[in-house]
């Protein structure tokens, strides 16, 4: 059984700290949670905060994709040089 990979996004805002933990592959559920939190008027988490964390998530996904592509190129290069 493969262990579930978990990640988190953290936003410090004033005296509040917002921590969103999610499983890899469930980023869509994280976006839904950010939207729900922005709609909730009981906290200081607003639409700008949701946008900032969405941007961080996107940057993280791009970085991870680049790493996967790079490792794929390196493996292919190693195979072609055998």
C-alpha positions in Angstrom: 0.0 0.0 0.0 1.4 3.4 -1.0 1.3 6.1 1.7 -0.8 9.1 0.9 1.3 12.2 0.2 0.1 15.3 2.1 1.0 18.9 1.5 0.0 22.1 3.1 -0.4 25.8 2.3 -0.1 28.3 5.1 -1.1 31.9 5.3 -0.2 34.2 8.2 -2.5 37.2 8.4 -2.1 39.4 11.4 -2.6 37.3 14.4 -4.4 34.6 12.5 -2.8 31.6 10.8 -4.7 29.7 8.1 -3.4 26.2 7.4 -4.8 24.1 4.6 -3.7 20.5 4.4 -4.5 18.4 1.3 -3.6 15.2 -0.3 -1.7 15.2 -3.6 -4.2 14.8 -6.4 -7.0 16.5 -4.4 -6.0 20.1 -5.3 -9.5 20.7 -6.6 -10.9 20.1 -3.2 -8.4 22.5 -1.7 -9.6 25.2 -4.2 -13.2 24.5 -3.0 -12.1 24.9 0.6 -10.4 28.2 -0.2 -13.6 29.4 -1.8 -15.7 28.3 1.1 -13.3 30.0 3.6 -13.4 33.3 1.6 -17.2 33.2 1.7 -17.2 32.7 5.4 -17.7 36.1 7.0 -16.7 34.9 10.5 -13.0 35.0 9.6 -10.6 37.6 8.1 -9.8 35.3 5.2 -10.9 37.1 2.1 -10.9 36.7 -1.7 -7.4 38.2 -2.0 -6.1 35.6 0.4 -7.8 32.8 -1.6 -6.2 34.2 -4.7 -2.7 34.3 -3.1 -3.0 30.7 -1.9 -4.4 29.6 -5.3 -1.3 31.2 -6.9 1.0 29.5 -4.5 -0.7 26.2 -5.3 -0.3 26.8 -9.0 3.4 27.6 -8.6 3.9 24.5 -6.6 2.2 22.3 -9.2 4.3 23.9 -12.0 7.4 23.2 -10.0 6.4 19.6 -9.4 5.6 19.1 -13.1 9.0 20.5 -14.1 10.7 18.1 -11.7 8.8 15.2 -13.2 9.7 16.3 -16.7 13.3 16.8 -15.9 13.6 13.4 -14.3 11.9 11.9 -17.3 14.4 13.6 -19.6 17.4 12.4 -17.5 16.1 8.8 -17.5 15.6 8.9 -21.3 19.1 10.4 -21.8 20.7 7.7 -19.6 18.9 5.0 -21.6 20.0 6.5 -24.9 23.6 6.5 -23.8 23.8 2.8 -22.8 
